Amino acid sequence: MHSTKIALPDYPDALPDLIRLAAAPDNSNGESAIPAAVLVYEDNAAGWFQLGTTAFEVRGRPPRDLLGDVVLANRARGTGDRILRHGSCHNTLLITERCDQLCVMCSQPPKDYELDLFDAYRRALPYAAPDAIIGISGGEPLLYKSAVFTLIAEAAATRPDLGFHVLTNAQHLEDCDHGALAALPHDRLRFAVPLYAAEAVLHDAIVGKPGAFERALEGIAMLLEAGAEVEVRTVLMQHNAAGLADLARFLAWTLPDLNHWALMQMEYIGYARRDWSTLFFDHSLDPVPIEAAVKTAEQHGLRTVLYNMPLCTLPPHLRDRAPRTISDWKQKYLPSCNACACRTACSGLFAWQDPVTTFDRLEPICDAS
């Protein structure tokens, strides 16, 4: 949500905090309806919208790119968060920046303050794009599990086309949650839970929390028992590269009902950026740990997916396991990517990745077959 901000200089006090940016007025009504502000004038990256008799300026994006978006205004900062981008089928709702872990490579270091936007999210979700996937993220969103479960259940009841993807460490689930979990729309819901090693000592060291490994396994087991679809995520780094095959074997034997295992490259931001030289494992120079992990997992029937890995950094036999996973608003390609036959299927790089800290081997693929 942070990188989809727009500027709202001098946003009027008379207007509501939650608005929709629209090309024309509509007839929405009711308690939960979000008023539509209509585009009346545009000039390059600035536009003027009008709600009732009041007009305001929007800067930061071409105005027509914003039409249909639901925006939460922050008057004190003169900014707005595009909490739902109408043109995107993938939007993420930031539930909290609080977290009970302190992962060494965290892309969004935790902040200890409350962020209660549940009412805004509840009102916004009916306006999501058709068949959109809504991410639920943090921080640790299940610090507010009751509110999260209610948000998903209510949105799914009014918008049966929506899917939900919850990123959680799964350590806050208890026996009393089984009923609420079982009642969720699991045909449209996936939980993504991080596990970084097959050994508790290493995993707990990476996340900075003793006992996290055992608690995560208990939480995953509870999710699976409730009928949930679970994806385990493992960020590749120098700390755990050598043990990836062992983790693959452990997951296949311990959690046979997993939907799949996602091996992910790091994001050059937050703690990862600070300690990049001691964390980043360049698989373009040494793909062996990934190859061994994928082979071991799939020999045991565990499907493996490779996230945030440009296709040209992988051996050809692994490229079909690497979908385009970096969100459009934080994705970029290098000039050399223009000549690549696989660009449209490739994740590319994170927008904030610089040439010095990226993969050593990046070159266009001539044949997409």
C-alpha positions as CSV (number, residue, x, y, z in Angstrom):
1,M,0.0,0.0,0.0
2,H,2.8,2.5,0.8
3,S,4.2,2.7,-2.7
4,T,0.8,3.5,-4.2
5,K,0.6,6.9,-2.6
6,I,-0.6,10.0,-4.4
7,A,-0.3,13.6,-3.4
8,L,-3.4,15.4,-2.1
9,P,-2.2,18.9,-1.4
10,D,-4.7,21.0,0.6
11,Y,-7.3,18.2,0.7
12,P,-10.5,20.0,2.0
13,D,-11.7,19.2,5.5
14,A,-15.2,19.2,4.2
15,L,-14.6,16.0,2.2
16,P,-14.7,12.4,3.6
17,D,-11.5,10.5,4.2
18,L,-12.5,7.6,1.9
19,I,-13.4,8.5,-1.7
20,R,-13.5,7.0,-5.1
21,L,-12.0,8.8,-8.1
22,A,-14.3,8.5,-11.0
23,A,-14.9,9.7,-14.6
24,A,-18.6,10.4,-14.0
25,P,-21.0,10.6,-11.0
26,D,-22.9,7.4,-10.1
27,N,-26.0,6.6,-8.1
28,S,-24.4,4.5,-5.3
29,N,-26.2,4.9,-2.0
30,G,-26.5,3.3,1.3
31,E,-24.5,3.3,4.5
32,S,-21.4,1.7,3.2
33,A,-21.3,3.5,-0.2
34,I,-18.1,5.5,-0.9
35,P,-18.8,8.8,-2.5
36,A,-17.3,9.3,-6.0
37,A,-15.3,12.4,-6.9
38,V,-15.4,13.2,-10.6
39,L,-12.5,14.2,-12.8
40,V,-13.2,17.7,-14.1
41,Y,-9.7,18.8,-15.4
42,E,-6.4,17.2,-16.0
43,D,-2.9,18.4,-16.9
44,N,-0.2,15.7,-17.3
45,A,0.4,14.2,-13.9
46,A,-2.1,16.4,-12.1
47,G,-5.8,16.3,-12.0
48,W,-8.7,18.1,-10.3
49,F,-11.6,16.2,-9.0
50,Q,-15.0,17.5,-7.7
51,L,-17.2,16.0,-5.0
52,G,-20.4,18.0,-4.6
53,T,-19.4,21.6,-4.8
54,T,-15.9,21.1,-3.6
55,A,-12.8,20.5,-5.8
56,F,-9.4,19.2,-4.9
57,E,-6.1,18.5,-6.7
58,V,-4.5,15.1,-7.1
59,R,-0.8,14.7,-8.1
60,G,1.7,11.9,-8.6
61,R,0.0,9.8,-11.3
62,P,-1.8,10.6,-14.6
63,P,-5.3,11.2,-13.5
64,R,-6.9,8.7,-15.8
65,D,-4.8,6.0,-14.3
66,L,-6.6,6.6,-11.0
67,L,-10.2,6.3,-12.2
68,G,-12.0,3.7,-10.2
69,D,-9.5,3.7,-7.4
70,V,-10.5,3.9,-3.8
71,V,-8.4,6.4,-1.9
72,L,-7.9,7.0,1.8
73,A,-6.9,10.6,2.4
74,N,-4.4,11.7,5.0
75,R,-4.9,15.4,5.4
76,A,-2.1,15.9,7.9
77,R,0.5,14.6,5.4
78,G,-1.3,15.8,2.2
79,T,-1.2,12.3,0.7
80,G,-3.6,9.5,-0.2
81,D,-3.3,5.8,-0.2
82,R,-4.8,4.0,-3.2
83,I,-6.0,1.1,-1.0
84,L,-7.8,-0.4,-4.0
85,R,-6.4,0.1,-7.5
86,H,-9.3,-0.6,-9.8
87,G,-7.1,-1.5,-12.8
88,S,-5.3,-4.2,-10.8
89,C,-6.4,-7.7,-9.9
90,H,-3.9,-7.8,-7.1
91,N,-4.3,-5.4,-4.2
92,T,-2.8,-5.8,-0.7
93,L,-4.3,-4.4,2.5
94,L,-1.8,-3.5,5.2
95,I,-3.5,-4.7,8.4
96,T,-0.7,-3.6,10.8
97,E,3.0,-2.7,11.0
98,R,3.3,-4.5,14.3
99,C,5.0,-7.9,14.3
100,D,6.3,-10.3,17.0
101,Q,9.2,-11.4,14.8
102,L,12.3,-9.5,13.7
103,C,13.5,-11.3,10.6
104,V,17.0,-10.5,9.5
105,M,15.9,-9.8,5.9
106,C,12.6,-8.1,6.7
107,S,11.5,-5.8,3.8
108,Q,9.2,-3.8,6.0
109,P,10.7,-3.5,9.5
110,P,8.0,-3.6,12.2
111,K,6.7,-0.4,13.9
112,D,4.9,-0.6,17.2
113,Y,1.8,1.4,16.7
114,E,-1.9,0.7,16.0
115,L,-3.3,0.9,12.5
116,D,-7.0,0.3,12.5
117,L,-8.3,0.6,8.9
118,F,-10.8,-2.3,9.1
119,D,-13.8,-0.1,8.5
120,A,-12.2,1.6,5.5
121,Y,-11.2,-1.8,4.1
122,R,-14.7,-3.2,4.7
123,R,-16.3,-0.4,2.8
124,A,-13.7,-0.5,0.0
125,L,-13.7,-4.2,-0.9
126,P,-17.1,-4.1,-2.7
127,Y,-15.4,-1.9,-5.3
128,A,-12.5,-4.3,-6.1
129,A,-11.9,-5.3,-9.7
130,P,-13.8,-8.5,-10.8
131,D,-12.1,-11.7,-9.7
132,A,-9.4,-9.7,-7.8
133,I,-7.0,-11.4,-5.4
134,I,-6.8,-9.4,-2.1
135,G,-3.6,-9.7,-0.1
136,I,-3.8,-9.5,3.7
137,S,-0.4,-8.5,5.0
138,G,1.5,-6.7,7.7
139,G,3.5,-6.8,10.0
140,E,1.7,-9.8,11.4
141,P,-2.0,-9.5,10.4
142,L,-3.2,-12.3,12.7
143,L,-2.3,-10.2,15.7
144,Y,-5.8,-9.1,14.8
145,K,-7.1,-12.4,13.7
146,S,-10.8,-12.0,14.7
147,A,-11.1,-8.8,12.7
148,V,-9.2,-10.3,9.8
149,F,-11.5,-13.4,9.7
150,T,-14.6,-11.1,9.9
151,L,-13.3,-8.9,7.1
152,I,-12.7,-11.9,4.8
153,A,-16.0,-13.6,5.6
154,E,-18.1,-10.4,5.1
155,A,-16.3,-9.5,1.8
156,A,-16.6,-13.0,0.5
157,A,-20.4,-13.0,1.2
158,T,-21.0,-9.9,-0.8
159,R,-18.3,-10.5,-3.5
160,P,-18.1,-14.2,-4.2
161,D,-15.7,-13.6,-7.1
162,L,-12.9,-12.2,-4.8
163,G,-10.0,-14.3,-3.6
164,F,-7.8,-13.7,-0.5
165,H,-4.2,-14.4,0.3
166,V,-3.1,-14.0,3.9
167,L,0.6,-13.7,4.7
168,T,1.1,-14.8,8.3
169,N,3.6,-16.4,10.6
170,A,0.7,-18.6,11.9
171,Q,1.8,-18.4,15.5
172,H,-1.3,-16.8,16.9
173,L,-3.8,-19.5,16.1
174,E,-5.3,-21.4,19.1
175,D,-7.8,-24.3,19.5
176,C,-10.6,-21.8,20.0
177,D,-10.0,-20.5,16.5
178,H,-10.9,-23.7,14.8
179,G,-14.5,-22.8,14.2
180,A,-13.8,-19.4,12.7
181,L,-11.1,-20.9,10.5
182,A,-13.3,-23.7,9.3
183,A,-16.1,-21.2,8.4
184,L,-13.9,-19.2,6.0
185,P,-14.3,-19.5,2.2
186,H,-11.3,-21.9,1.7
187,D,-12.0,-22.3,-2.0
188,R,-11.0,-18.7,-2.4
189,L,-8.4,-18.3,0.4
190,R,-4.7,-19.2,0.8
191,F,-2.5,-18.7,3.8
192,A,1.3,-18.1,3.1
193,V,3.5,-19.1,6.1
194,P,7.3,-18.6,6.2
195,L,9.7,-21.4,7.2
196,Y,13.4,-20.8,6.6
197,A,15.1,-24.0,7.7
198,A,14.5,-27.6,8.7
199,E,16.1,-26.9,12.0
200,A,14.4,-24.9,14.8
201,V,17.7,-23.3,15.8
202,L,18.4,-21.8,12.4
203,H,14.8,-20.7,11.7
204,D,14.4,-19.1,15.1
205,A,17.7,-17.2,14.6
206,I,16.6,-15.9,11.2
207,V,13.2,-14.6,12.6
208,G,14.7,-13.5,15.9
209,K,12.2,-15.3,18.1
210,P,12.9,-18.5,20.2
211,G,10.2,-21.1,19.7
212,A,8.9,-19.7,16.4
213,F,9.6,-22.8,14.5
214,E,7.5,-25.1,16.6
215,R,4.7,-22.5,16.9
216,A,4.7,-22.1,13.1
217,L,4.4,-25.8,12.5
218,E,1.5,-26.0,15.0
219,G,-0.2,-23.1,13.2
220,I,0.2,-24.7,9.8
221,A,-1.2,-28.0,11.1
222,M,-4.2,-26.1,12.5
223,L,-4.8,-24.3,9.2
224,L,-4.6,-27.6,7.2
225,E,-7.0,-29.3,9.7
226,A,-9.5,-26.5,9.1
227,G,-9.4,-27.1,5.4
228,A,-7.2,-24.2,4.4
229,E,-4.9,-24.0,1.5
230,V,-1.4,-23.4,2.8
231,E,1.7,-22.3,0.9
232,V,5.1,-22.4,2.8
233,R,7.5,-19.6,1.8
234,T,11.2,-19.7,2.1
235,V,13.4,-16.7,1.4
236,L,16.7,-17.7,-0.1
237,M,19.8,-16.3,1.7
238,Q,23.3,-17.1,2.6
239,H,22.1,-18.4,6.0
240,N,19.9,-21.2,4.6
241,A,21.0,-21.9,1.0
242,A,23.0,-25.1,1.9
243,G,20.1,-26.6,3.8
244,L,17.3,-26.0,1.2
245,A,17.2,-29.7,0.1
246,D,16.9,-30.7,3.8
247,L,14.0,-28.3,4.2
248,A,12.3,-29.7,1.1
249,R,12.5,-33.2,2.5
250,F,11.3,-32.0,5.9
251,L,8.2,-30.3,4.4
252,A,7.3,-33.2,2.2
253,W,7.4,-35.6,5.1
254,T,6.0,-33.4,7.9
255,L,3.3,-31.4,6.0
256,P,2.2,-33.6,3.1
257,D,-1.0,-31.6,2.5
258,L,0.8,-28.3,1.5
259,N,-0.5,-26.7,-1.6
260,H,3.1,-25.9,-2.7
261,W,6.4,-24.6,-1.5
262,A,7.6,-21.2,-2.7
263,L,11.3,-20.4,-2.8
264,M,11.8,-16.6,-2.9
265,Q,14.6,-14.2,-3.6
266,M,15.1,-11.3,-1.3
267,E,13.7,-7.8,-1.8
268,Y,16.4,-5.0,-1.7
269,I,14.7,-2.9,1.0
270,G,14.4,-2.7,4.7
271,Y,16.8,-4.9,6.8
272,A,17.8,-6.8,3.6
273,R,19.2,-3.7,2.1
274,R,21.1,-2.8,5.2
275,D,22.8,-6.2,5.4
276,W,22.7,-7.2,1.7
277,S,26.4,-8.3,1.5
278,T,25.9,-10.9,4.3
279,L,22.4,-12.0,3.3
280,F,22.1,-12.1,-0.5
281,F,22.7,-15.4,-2.2
282,D,23.1,-14.9,-6.0
283,H,21.6,-18.0,-7.5
284,S,22.5,-16.8,-11.0
285,L,26.1,-17.7,-10.1
286,D,25.3,-20.8,-8.1
287,P,22.0,-22.4,-8.9
288,V,22.9,-25.8,-7.3
289,P,21.1,-25.2,-3.9
290,I,17.9,-24.4,-5.8
291,E,18.2,-27.2,-8.2
292,A,18.8,-29.7,-5.3
293,A,15.8,-28.3,-3.4
294,V,13.4,-28.5,-6.3
295,K,14.6,-32.0,-7.2
296,T,14.2,-33.2,-3.7
297,A,10.8,-31.6,-3.2
298,E,9.3,-32.9,-6.4
299,Q,10.7,-36.4,-5.8
300,H,8.6,-36.4,-2.7
301,G,5.5,-35.0,-4.4
302,L,5.8,-31.4,-3.2
303,R,5.3,-28.8,-6.0
304,T,7.8,-26.0,-5.9
305,V,7.4,-22.5,-7.2
306,L,10.2,-19.9,-7.6
307,Y,9.3,-16.3,-6.7
308,N,11.0,-13.0,-7.6
309,M,13.5,-14.8,-9.8
310,P,14.1,-13.3,-13.3
311,L,14.0,-16.1,-15.8
312,C,17.5,-15.5,-17.2
313,T,19.0,-16.1,-13.8
314,L,17.7,-19.7,-13.7
315,P,18.8,-22.8,-15.6
316,P,16.4,-23.4,-18.5
317,H,14.9,-26.5,-16.8
318,L,13.7,-24.4,-13.9
319,R,12.2,-21.5,-15.7
320,D,8.7,-23.0,-16.0
321,R,8.6,-22.9,-12.2
322,A,9.2,-19.2,-12.0
323,P,5.9,-17.2,-12.6
324,R,5.7,-13.5,-12.8
325,T,5.4,-12.7,-9.1
326,I,6.6,-9.1,-8.5
327,S,3.6,-6.7,-8.2
328,D,3.3,-4.3,-11.1
329,W,3.7,-1.2,-8.8
330,K,7.1,-2.4,-7.6
331,Q,8.5,-4.0,-10.7
332,K,11.0,-2.9,-13.3
333,Y,13.1,-4.2,-16.2
334,L,16.5,-3.2,-17.3
335,P,17.1,-1.7,-20.8
336,S,18.6,-5.0,-21.9
337,C,15.3,-6.8,-21.1
338,N,13.7,-5.1,-24.1
339,A,15.4,-7.7,-26.3
340,C,14.3,-10.6,-24.2
341,A,11.9,-13.1,-25.7
342,C,10.6,-14.0,-22.2
343,R,10.0,-10.5,-20.8
344,T,6.2,-10.7,-20.7
345,A,6.4,-13.9,-18.5
346,C,9.3,-12.7,-16.3
347,S,9.1,-11.2,-12.8
348,G,11.8,-8.7,-13.7
349,L,13.4,-6.9,-10.8
350,F,12.2,-4.9,-7.8
351,A,11.9,-1.2,-8.6
352,W,14.4,-0.3,-5.9
353,Q,17.1,-2.8,-7.0
354,D,20.3,-1.1,-8.3
355,P,22.7,-2.6,-10.8
356,V,25.5,-3.0,-8.2
357,T,23.4,-5.2,-5.9
358,T,21.5,-7.3,-8.3
359,F,22.2,-10.7,-9.9
360,D,25.6,-11.0,-11.6
361,R,24.2,-12.8,-14.6
362,L,21.3,-11.0,-16.3
363,E,21.0,-11.3,-20.1
364,P,18.2,-11.5,-22.6
365,I,16.8,-14.9,-23.5
366,C,16.7,-15.3,-27.3
367,D,14.4,-18.2,-27.5
368,A,11.1,-18.3,-25.5
369,S,10.4,-22.0,-26.2
